Amino acid sequence: MSSTPFPGPSATGGRSCGSARRPSGWWATVRWYVRGVMGEDAYETYVAHRQATHPGEPVMSERDYWRARNDWQDKNPQGRCC
């Protein structure tokens, strides 16, 4: 596992690791967009990335993921609204 489990967009070349396919239908598209903007899909993206790049290695639970992500953000403040 990397020493910084939550690199910024530059580490992935600005690309999303997991949420590449868009849903069909306008309501599903709005929901997909809002979840992406708010960061609600971050855990699913993390799991998809880990399974694609590190198959067979353990994946953090969702609770541990959010705890580690919040700790990382507190240690590495970036431009955000709050």
Number of C-alpha atoms within 10 A of each C-alpha: 8 6 6 10 12 16 13 11 11 8 9 10 9 9 11 14 19 17 16 9 7 10 13 9 8 9 10 12 13 12 12 18 15 13 13 15 11 9 11 12 16 21 18 14 18 21 19 16 16 19 14 12 11 12 10 9 10 11 15 14 11 14 10 11 18 14 12 16 17 13 11 15 13 10 9 10 8 9 5 5 4 3
